Amino acid sequence: MINLELSYRPVKMDDLGTICSFPQSAEELFFMFSKAEYPLTASQLQEAIENRFDSTVVLLDNKIVGFANFYEVKEGKHCSVDNVIVDGSLRNKGIGKFLIESMEQITIKKYNAIEIHISCFNTNTNGLLLYTKLGYIPYEIEKWTTSENQSLPLIKLKKVISIA
């Protein structure tokens, strides 16, 4: 865990270049944004942001270190998280946990929703371990076909969150 203060805020267009530098390989980009082409460009990311909700960055000492958004919002019911990524040089330090918990807070405060959903490919071991550690439970496996016509299991997880 990092002992420094983390915060979050809505994404700004000036942030796109930094976020685009986070995926270090085609596989990492696929885990973050399966429909994008590597390397991630600001125009690909901007298009995703325009079609999503609450694109959010995590800051560490005013430096962008994480990003996520919602691809689906059902007010009073659930929000579905997508495009999750943390700066590769700062992984396994609690930033991913903070990012997901921040998205949970947005789910509760802005949408009064009681569940949060997240999907993760079966080959994304670090993502699956993080989400289950945070209390997410698998509820469905969907067959996903890649652009190379390969089939991959996409594991859908959810967590009931309490509105306090």
Buried (B, 14 or more C-beta within 10 A) or exposed (E): EEEEEBEBEEBEEEBBEBBBEBBEEEEBBBBBBBEBEBEBBEEBBBEBBEEBBBBBBBBBEEEBBBBBBBBEBEEEEBBBBBBBBBBEEBBEBBBBBBBBBBBBEBBBEBBEBBBBBBBBBEEBEEBBEBBBEBBBEEEEEEEBEEEEEEEBEBBBBBBEBEEE
